[in-house]
Amino acid sequence: MEVRACGVGVRFGSQPWLFGGVDLDLGRGDLVGVVGPSGSGKSTLLSVLAREFVPTRGTVAYDDVGTVAWVFQNPYGVKHRTALDHVTLPLIARGATRPEADAQGLALLGRFGLAAVAGQPFSLLSGGEAQRLQLARAVAAAPDLLLVDEPTAQLDARTAGEVNAVLGELADSGAAVVIATHDPRTAATCPRVLDLLDHPMGDDDAGT
């Protein structure tokens, strides 16, 4: 499995370039942090890697990439479905029986500190709980590539550390994980860090 971004740059219309000249190779087990101030294009780069957005310049090539999961900064879910429902669905889609999915889902919720709210509907979860549920649901899908946008923004230091540890474990299991973050603690857990401030592009560099 490989994702290769070559010379990627993004701008919107005649606005200044967000970033340019980004080269990034991702393979199994990679854990990469993407940092930079607000407005530098961290979320946009994730959308480029997910092939949801075509860069203004450069290319992104996929080789033998199966499931891609993207955890957005703003949590979303089905308001009347329980937390457990949200993690069992991808497990069942992967072939688990309902009893197997329930058991695996409860264990996964426990890893994210959500066991106590397994039976609660999404609408009653706090913002931090909903954010962790998104991460648990993504892990349940066993993606080849996991893109995570600000996973610890709504979490206290202890919970953020636990979430960072699970993301590291997912990379250790063979996924490629890319995390856009403002949190220096999260960035410090990543063996590789891409700072978008190191990738400016002036109009003179952009060509036509």
Disulfide bonds with the S-S distance in Angstrom:
none
